[in-house]
Amino acid sequence: MRMAAGQFAVSADWEDNLARATALIGQARSEGARLLVLPEGILARDAQDPDHVLRTAQPLDGPFITRLCAETQGIMVAFCVNVPDGEGRFFNTLVVAQDGQRLACYRKLHLYDAFAMQESRLIAPGHDLPPVLTLDGVRIGFMTCYDVRFPEVARSLALQGAEVIVVPAAWLKGPGKERHWEIMLAARALENTCYVIGAGECGTQNIGNSLMIDPLGTVIAAKGYAAGLISAVFDPAHLGQTRQALPVLQNRRFAPPVLITP
């Protein structure tokens, strides 16, 4: 199964972003990909106006998500958008769509209140673990950006059977931040013997740097700062051989993670 990650610089206009996302879906499908991961927060963003993401939030049945889902014939697509919470903030919502249908939604658990940022000012946290879905017999788990700093999320997905973990992100630039992103994606892959796909937004604020990593922590595809698409093949034989040689999920001595009740 071919998997892809696409990145672009999100603009302040949702119709422009819809066109860019749709183009990446078409390119991935034409290259034979069955799974495409797009970045976090692709509905709209203005680097000069942090509150723009709140004013432009749309419901799940709004025009952005409805029209983007309609483009997913023959391919599964994961992306993140801002959805109003009805109480003055929004949920950072990961949407999974395929064949024109919305399959699942996940509200980001961990809010980026770190490195002088405060996502919780505008974003309400989710309270449920992300889903694991099946595509062509492959089990796929999902998380969003800052979630990757919390190994319990990836471990819970792996224990639900995930063989691939996807991470839409808008990873902010900063000293050492690219290294953090690379290390943690590789760590989540290696400690859970999973493929990991990180799709990063590029542009003035974020690093881009989409990566695809195999179960031994090896980068198998990468993209720098420019917009574009990368792809790689999920190899079930390689996954099986890795898990046989490195049976960390069987050898662990700890119980499965439990989500703290808010």
Contacts in CASP RR format, 6 or more apart in sequence:
PFRMAT RR
TARGET T0000
AUTHOR 0000-0000-0000
METHOD contacts of the structure
MODEL  1
MRMAAGQFAVSADWEDNLARATALIGQARSEGARLLVLPEGILARDAQDP
DHVLRTAQPLDGPFITRLCAETQGIMVAFCVNVPDGEGRFFNTLVVAQDG
QRLACYRKLHLYDAFAMQESRLIAPGHDLPPVLTLDGVRIGFMTCYDVRF
PEVARSLALQGAEVIVVPAAWLKGPGKERHWEIMLAARALENTCYVIGAG
ECGTQNIGNSLMIDPLGTVIAAKGYAAGLISAVFDPAHLGQTRQALPVLQ
NRRFAPPVLITP
1 34 0 8 1.000
1 35 0 8 1.000
1 135 0 8 1.000
1 136 0 8 1.000
1 138 0 8 1.000
1 233 0 8 1.000
1 234 0 8 1.000
2 31 0 8 1.000
2 32 0 8 1.000
2 33 0 8 1.000
2 34 0 8 1.000
2 35 0 8 1.000
2 231 0 8 1.000
2 232 0 8 1.000
2 233 0 8 1.000
2 234 0 8 1.000
3 33 0 8 1.000
3 34 0 8 1.000
3 35 0 8 1.000
3 36 0 8 1.000
3 37 0 8 1.000
3 164 0 8 1.000
3 195 0 8 1.000
3 197 0 8 1.000
3 212 0 8 1.000
3 231 0 8 1.000
3 232 0 8 1.000
3 233 0 8 1.000
3 234 0 8 1.000
4 28 0 8 1.000
4 31 0 8 1.000
4 33 0 8 1.000
4 35 0 8 1.000
4 36 0 8 1.000
4 37 0 8 1.000
4 229 0 8 1.000
4 230 0 8 1.000
4 231 0 8 1.000
5 36 0 8 1.000
5 37 0 8 1.000
5 38 0 8 1.000
5 197 0 8 1.000
5 198 0 8 1.000
5 199 0 8 1.000
5 200 0 8 1.000
5 210 0 8 1.000
5 211 0 8 1.000
5 212 0 8 1.000
5 221 0 8 1.000
5 223 0 8 1.000
5 229 0 8 1.000
5 230 0 8 1.000
5 231 0 8 1.000
6 24 0 8 1.000
6 28 0 8 1.000
6 36 0 8 1.000
6 37 0 8 1.000
6 38 0 8 1.000
6 39 0 8 1.000
6 199 0 8 1.000
6 200 0 8 1.000
6 210 0 8 1.000
6 223 0 8 1.000
6 228 0 8 1.000
6 229 0 8 1.000
6 230 0 8 1.000
7 38 0 8 1.000
7 39 0 8 1.000
7 199 0 8 1.000
7 200 0 8 1.000
7 201 0 8 1.000
7 202 0 8 1.000
7 208 0 8 1.000
7 210 0 8 1.000
7 223 0 8 1.000
7 227 0 8 1.000
7 228 0 8 1.000
8 17 0 8 1.000
8 20 0 8 1.000
8 21 0 8 1.000
8 24 0 8 1.000
8 39 0 8 1.000
8 42 0 8 1.000
8 201 0 8 1.000
8 202 0 8 1.000
8 227 0 8 1.000
8 228 0 8 1.000
9 201 0 8 1.000
9 202 0 8 1.000
9 203 0 8 1.000
9 204 0 8 1.000
9 227 0 8 1.000
10 17 0 8 1.000
10 39 0 8 1.000
10 41 0 8 1.000
10 42 0 8 1.000
10 43 0 8 1.000
10 44 0 8 1.000
10 45 0 8 1.000
10 170 0 8 1.000
10 201 0 8 1.000
11 17 0 8 1.000
11 44 0 8 1.000
11 45 0 8 1.000
12 44 0 8 1.000
12 45 0 8 1.000
12 46 0 8 1.000
12 49 0 8 1.000
12 52 0 8 1.000
12 56 0 8 1.000
13 44 0 8 1.000
14 43 0 8 1.000
14 44 0 8 1.000
14 56 0 8 1.000
14 58 0 8 1.000
14 63 0 8 1.000
14 64 0 8 1.000
17 42 0 8 1.000
17 43 0 8 1.000
17 44 0 8 1.000
17 64 0 8 1.000
18 64 0 8 1.000
18 67 0 8 1.000
18 68 0 8 1.000
20 227 0 8 1.000
21 38 0 8 1.000
21 42 0 8 1.000
21 68 0 8 1.000
21 71 0 8 1.000
21 79 0 8 1.000
22 68 0 8 1.000
22 71 0 8 1.000
24 36 0 8 1.000
24 38 0 8 1.000
24 228 0 8 1.000
24 229 0 8 1.000
25 36 0 8 1.000
25 68 0 8 1.000
25 71 0 8 1.000
25 72 0 8 1.000
25 75 0 8 1.000
25 77 0 8 1.000
26 71 0 8 1.000
27 229 0 8 1.000
28 36 0 8 1.000
28 75 0 8 1.000
28 229 0 8 1.000
28 231 0 8 1.000
29 36 0 8 1.000
29 73 0 8 1.000
29 74 0 8 1.000
29 75 0 8 1.000
31 229 0 8 1.000
31 231 0 8 1.000
33 75 0 8 1.000
33 231 0 8 1.000
34 74 0 8 1.000
34 75 0 8 1.000
34 76 0 8 1.000
34 135 0 8 1.000
34 136 0 8 1.000
35 75 0 8 1.000
35 76 0 8 1.000
35 77 0 8 1.000
35 78 0 8 1.000
35 135 0 8 1.000
35 140 0 8 1.000
35 164 0 8 1.000
35 166 0 8 1.000
35 197 0 8 1.000
36 75 0 8 1.000
36 76 0 8 1.000
36 77 0 8 1.000
36 78 0 8 1.000
37 77 0 8 1.000
37 78 0 8 1.000
37 79 0 8 1.000
37 166 0 8 1.000
37 167 0 8 1.000
37 168 0 8 1.000
37 197 0 8 1.000
37 198 0 8 1.000
37 199 0 8 1.000
37 210 0 8 1.000
38 77 0 8 1.000
38 78 0 8 1.000
38 79 0 8 1.000
38 80 0 8 1.000
38 168 0 8 1.000
38 199 0 8 1.000
39 79 0 8 1.000
39 80 0 8 1.000
39 168 0 8 1.000
39 169 0 8 1.000
39 170 0 8 1.000
39 199 0 8 1.000
39 200 0 8 1.000
39 201 0 8 1.000
39 206 0 8 1.000
39 208 0 8 1.000
40 80 0 8 1.000
40 92 0 8 1.000
40 94 0 8 1.000
40 144 0 8 1.000
40 145 0 8 1.000
40 168 0 8 1.000
40 169 0 8 1.000
40 170 0 8 1.000
40 200 0 8 1.000
40 201 0 8 1.000
41 53 0 8 1.000
41 79 0 8 1.000
41 80 0 8 1.000
41 81 0 8 1.000
41 82 0 8 1.000
41 92 0 8 1.000
41 168 0 8 1.000
41 170 0 8 1.000
41 201 0 8 1.000
42 79 0 8 1.000
42 80 0 8 1.000
42 81 0 8 1.000
42 201 0 8 1.000
43 53 0 8 1.000
43 56 0 8 1.000
43 57 0 8 1.000
43 58 0 8 1.000
43 64 0 8 1.000
43 81 0 8 1.000
43 82 0 8 1.000
44 52 0 8 1.000
44 53 0 8 1.000
44 56 0 8 1.000
44 82 0 8 1.000
45 52 0 8 1.000
45 53 0 8 1.000
45 170 0 8 1.000
46 52 0 8 1.000
47 204 0 8 1.000
47 205 0 8 1.000
50 122 0 8 1.000
51 122 0 8 1.000
53 82 0 8 1.000
53 90 0 8 1.000
53 122 0 8 1.000
54 82 0 8 1.000
54 88 0 8 1.000
54 89 0 8 1.000
54 90 0 8 1.000
54 122 0 8 1.000
56 82 0 8 1.000
57 82 0 8 1.000
57 83 0 8 1.000
57 84 0 8 1.000
57 90 0 8 1.000
58 64 0 8 1.000
58 65 0 8 1.000
58 81 0 8 1.000
58 82 0 8 1.000
58 83 0 8 1.000
58 84 0 8 1.000
59 65 0 8 1.000
59 83 0 8 1.000
59 84 0 8 1.000
60 83 0 8 1.000
60 93 0 8 1.000
60 95 0 8 1.000
60 102 0 8 1.000
60 105 0 8 1.000
64 81 0 8 1.000
65 81 0 8 1.000
65 95 0 8 1.000
65 102 0 8 1.000
68 77 0 8 1.000
68 79 0 8 1.000
68 97 0 8 1.000
69 95 0 8 1.000
69 97 0 8 1.000
69 100 0 8 1.000
69 101 0 8 1.000
69 102 0 8 1.000
70 100 0 8 1.000
71 77 0 8 1.000
71 100 0 8 1.000
72 97 0 8 1.000
72 98 0 8 1.000
72 99 0 8 1.000
72 100 0 8 1.000
72 101 0 8 1.000
73 99 0 8 1.000
73 100 0 8 1.000
74 98 0 8 1.000
74 99 0 8 1.000
75 98 0 8 1.000
76 96 0 8 1.000
76 97 0 8 1.000
76 98 0 8 1.000
76 103 0 8 1.000
76 133 0 8 1.000
76 135 0 8 1.000
76 140 0 8 1.000
77 96 0 8 1.000
77 97 0 8 1.000
77 98 0 8 1.000
78 94 0 8 1.000
78 95 0 8 1.000
78 96 0 8 1.000
78 142 0 8 1.000
78 166 0 8 1.000
78 168 0 8 1.000
79 94 0 8 1.000
79 95 0 8 1.000
79 168 0 8 1.000
80 92 0 8 1.000
80 93 0 8 1.000
80 94 0 8 1.000
80 95 0 8 1.000
80 108 0 8 1.000
80 144 0 8 1.000
80 145 0 8 1.000
80 168 0 8 1.000
81 93 0 8 1.000
81 95 0 8 1.000
82 90 0 8 1.000
82 91 0 8 1.000
82 92 0 8 1.000
82 93 0 8 1.000
82 123 0 8 1.000
83 90 0 8 1.000
83 91 0 8 1.000
83 93 0 8 1.000
84 90 0 8 1.000
84 91 0 8 1.000
85 91 0 8 1.000
85 124 0 8 1.000
87 124 0 8 1.000
89 122 0 8 1.000
89 123 0 8 1.000
89 124 0 8 1.000
90 122 0 8 1.000
90 123 0 8 1.000
90 124 0 8 1.000
91 107 0 8 1.000
91 108 0 8 1.000
91 123 0 8 1.000
91 124 0 8 1.000
91 126 0 8 1.000
92 107 0 8 1.000
92 108 0 8 1.000
92 111 0 8 1.000
92 119 0 8 1.000
92 123 0 8 1.000
92 144 0 8 1.000
93 105 0 8 1.000
93 106 0 8 1.000
93 107 0 8 1.000
93 108 0 8 1.000
94 105 0 8 1.000
94 106 0 8 1.000
94 107 0 8 1.000
94 108 0 8 1.000
94 130 0 8 1.000
94 142 0 8 1.000
94 143 0 8 1.000
94 144 0 8 1.000
94 168 0 8 1.000
95 102 0 8 1.000
95 104 0 8 1.000
95 105 0 8 1.000
96 102 0 8 1.000
96 103 0 8 1.000
96 104 0 8 1.000
96 105 0 8 1.000
96 106 0 8 1.000
96 131 0 8 1.000
96 133 0 8 1.000
96 142 0 8 1.000
97 103 0 8 1.000
98 135 0 8 1.000
103 133 0 8 1.000
104 131 0 8 1.000
104 133 0 8 1.000
104 142 0 8 1.000
106 128 0 8 1.000
106 130 0 8 1.000
106 131 0 8 1.000
106 142 0 8 1.000
106 143 0 8 1.000
106 144 0 8 1.000
107 124 0 8 1.000
107 125 0 8 1.000
107 126 0 8 1.000
107 127 0 8 1.000
107 128 0 8 1.000
108 123 0 8 1.000
108 125 0 8 1.000
108 126 0 8 1.000
108 144 0 8 1.000
108 145 0 8 1.000
108 146 0 8 1.000
108 147 0 8 1.000
109 125 0 8 1.000
109 126 0 8 1.000
109 127 0 8 1.000
109 129 0 8 1.000
109 130 0 8 1.000
109 144 0 8 1.000
109 147 0 8 1.000
109 150 0 8 1.000
109 153 0 8 1.000
109 259 0 8 1.000
110 125 0 8 1.000
110 146 0 8 1.000
110 147 0 8 1.000
110 149 0 8 1.000
110 150 0 8 1.000
110 153 0 8 1.000
111 119 0 8 1.000
111 120 0 8 1.000
111 123 0 8 1.000
111 125 0 8 1.000
111 146 0 8 1.000
112 119 0 8 1.000
112 145 0 8 1.000
112 146 0 8 1.000
113 119 0 8 1.000
113 120 0 8 1.000
114 146 0 8 1.000
115 172 0 8 1.000
115 174 0 8 1.000
117 172 0 8 1.000
119 146 0 8 1.000
125 262 0 8 1.000
127 259 0 8 1.000
127 261 0 8 1.000
127 262 0 8 1.000
128 259 0 8 1.000
129 153 0 8 1.000
129 156 0 8 1.000
129 259 0 8 1.000
130 141 0 8 1.000
130 142 0 8 1.000
130 143 0 8 1.000
130 144 0 8 1.000
130 147 0 8 1.000
130 153 0 8 1.000
130 157 0 8 1.000
131 141 0 8 1.000
131 142 0 8 1.000
132 139 0 8 1.000
132 140 0 8 1.000
132 141 0 8 1.000
132 142 0 8 1.000
132 157 0 8 1.000
132 160 0 8 1.000
132 161 0 8 1.000
132 162 0 8 1.000
133 139 0 8 1.000
133 140 0 8 1.000
133 141 0 8 1.000
133 142 0 8 1.000
134 140 0 8 1.000
138 163 0 8 1.000
138 164 0 8 1.000
138 234 0 8 1.000
138 236 0 8 1.000
139 160 0 8 1.000
139 161 0 8 1.000
139 162 0 8 1.000
139 163 0 8 1.000
139 164 0 8 1.000
140 162 0 8 1.000
140 163 0 8 1.000
140 164 0 8 1.000
140 165 0 8 1.000
140 166 0 8 1.000
141 157 0 8 1.000
141 160 0 8 1.000
141 162 0 8 1.000
141 164 0 8 1.000
141 165 0 8 1.000
141 166 0 8 1.000
142 157 0 8 1.000
142 165 0 8 1.000
142 166 0 8 1.000
143 153 0 8 1.000
143 154 0 8 1.000
143 157 0 8 1.000
143 165 0 8 1.000
143 166 0 8 1.000
143 167 0 8 1.000
144 167 0 8 1.000
144 168 0 8 1.000
144 169 0 8 1.000
145 167 0 8 1.000
145 168 0 8 1.000
145 169 0 8 1.000
145 170 0 8 1.000
145 171 0 8 1.000
147 153 0 8 1.000
147 167 0 8 1.000
148 154 0 8 1.000
148 167 0 8 1.000
148 169 0 8 1.000
148 181 0 8 1.000
148 184 0 8 1.000
148 185 0 8 1.000
148 188 0 8 1.000
149 180 0 8 1.000
149 184 0 8 1.000
151 187 0 8 1.000
151 188 0 8 1.000
151 191 0 8 1.000
152 257 0 8 1.000
153 257 0 8 1.000
154 165 0 8 1.000
154 188 0 8 1.000
154 191 0 8 1.000
154 192 0 8 1.000
154 194 0 8 1.000
154 196 0 8 1.000
155 191 0 8 1.000
155 192 0 8 1.000
155 256 0 8 1.000
155 257 0 8 1.000
156 256 0 8 1.000
156 257 0 8 1.000
156 259 0 8 1.000
157 165 0 8 1.000
157 192 0 8 1.000
157 194 0 8 1.000
158 165 0 8 1.000
158 192 0 8 1.000
158 193 0 8 1.000
158 194 0 8 1.000
158 249 0 8 1.000
159 249 0 8 1.000
159 256 0 8 1.000
162 192 0 8 1.000
162 194 0 8 1.000
163 194 0 8 1.000
163 195 0 8 1.000
163 234 0 8 1.000
163 236 0 8 1.000
163 239 0 8 1.000
164 194 0 8 1.000
164 195 0 8 1.000
164 196 0 8 1.000
164 197 0 8 1.000
164 234 0 8 1.000
165 188 0 8 1.000
165 189 0 8 1.000
165 192 0 8 1.000
165 194 0 8 1.000
165 195 0 8 1.000
165 196 0 8 1.000
165 197 0 8 1.000
166 196 0 8 1.000
166 197 0 8 1.000
166 198 0 8 1.000
166 199 0 8 1.000
167 185 0 8 1.000
167 196 0 8 1.000
167 197 0 8 1.000
167 198 0 8 1.000
167 199 0 8 1.000
168 198 0 8 1.000
168 199 0 8 1.000
168 200 0 8 1.000
169 181 0 8 1.000
169 198 0 8 1.000
169 199 0 8 1.000
169 200 0 8 1.000
169 201 0 8 1.000
169 206 0 8 1.000
170 200 0 8 1.000
170 201 0 8 1.000
170 205 0 8 1.000
170 206 0 8 1.000
171 177 0 8 1.000
171 178 0 8 1.000
171 181 0 8 1.000
171 200 0 8 1.000
171 201 0 8 1.000
171 206 0 8 1.000
171 207 0 8 1.000
171 208 0 8 1.000
171 209 0 8 1.000
172 205 0 8 1.000
172 206 0 8 1.000
172 207 0 8 1.000
173 205 0 8 1.000
173 206 0 8 1.000
173 207 0 8 1.000
177 207 0 8 1.000
178 207 0 8 1.000
178 209 0 8 1.000
181 207 0 8 1.000
181 209 0 8 1.000
181 211 0 8 1.000
182 209 0 8 1.000
182 211 0 8 1.000
182 219 0 8 1.000
185 196 0 8 1.000
185 198 0 8 1.000
185 211 0 8 1.000
185 213 0 8 1.000
186 196 0 8 1.000
186 213 0 8 1.000
186 217 0 8 1.000
186 219 0 8 1.000
188 194 0 8 1.000
188 196 0 8 1.000
189 195 0 8 1.000
189 196 0 8 1.000
189 213 0 8 1.000
189 214 0 8 1.000
189 215 0 8 1.000
189 216 0 8 1.000
189 217 0 8 1.000
190 215 0 8 1.000
190 216 0 8 1.000
190 217 0 8 1.000
191 248 0 8 1.000
192 215 0 8 1.000
192 248 0 8 1.000
192 249 0 8 1.000
193 215 0 8 1.000
193 216 0 8 1.000
193 239 0 8 1.000
193 242 0 8 1.000
193 243 0 8 1.000
193 246 0 8 1.000
193 248 0 8 1.000
193 249 0 8 1.000
194 215 0 8 1.000
194 239 0 8 1.000
195 212 0 8 1.000
195 213 0 8 1.000
195 214 0 8 1.000
195 215 0 8 1.000
195 234 0 8 1.000
195 239 0 8 1.000
196 211 0 8 1.000
196 212 0 8 1.000
196 213 0 8 1.000
197 210 0 8 1.000
197 211 0 8 1.000
197 212 0 8 1.000
197 213 0 8 1.000
198 210 0 8 1.000
198 211 0 8 1.000
198 212 0 8 1.000
199 210 0 8 1.000
200 206 0 8 1.000
200 207 0 8 1.000
200 208 0 8 1.000
200 209 0 8 1.000
200 210 0 8 1.000
201 208 0 8 1.000
202 208 0 8 1.000
202 209 0 8 1.000
202 224 0 8 1.000
202 225 0 8 1.000
202 226 0 8 1.000
202 227 0 8 1.000
203 225 0 8 1.000
207 225 0 8 1.000
208 223 0 8 1.000
208 224 0 8 1.000
208 225 0 8 1.000
209 222 0 8 1.000
209 223 0 8 1.000
209 224 0 8 1.000
209 225 0 8 1.000
210 222 0 8 1.000
210 223 0 8 1.000
210 224 0 8 1.000
210 230 0 8 1.000
211 219 0 8 1.000
211 221 0 8 1.000
211 222 0 8 1.000
211 223 0 8 1.000
212 219 0 8 1.000
212 220 0 8 1.000
212 221 0 8 1.000
212 222 0 8 1.000
212 230 0 8 1.000
212 231 0 8 1.000
212 232 0 8 1.000
213 219 0 8 1.000
213 220 0 8 1.000
214 220 0 8 1.000
214 235 0 8 1.000
214 238 0 8 1.000
214 242 0 8 1.000
215 238 0 8 1.000
215 239 0 8 1.000
215 242 0 8 1.000
215 243 0 8 1.000
215 246 0 8 1.000
216 242 0 8 1.000
216 246 0 8 1.000
220 232 0 8 1.000
221 230 0 8 1.000
221 231 0 8 1.000
221 232 0 8 1.000
222 230 0 8 1.000
223 229 0 8 1.000
223 230 0 8 1.000
243 249 0 8 1.000
END
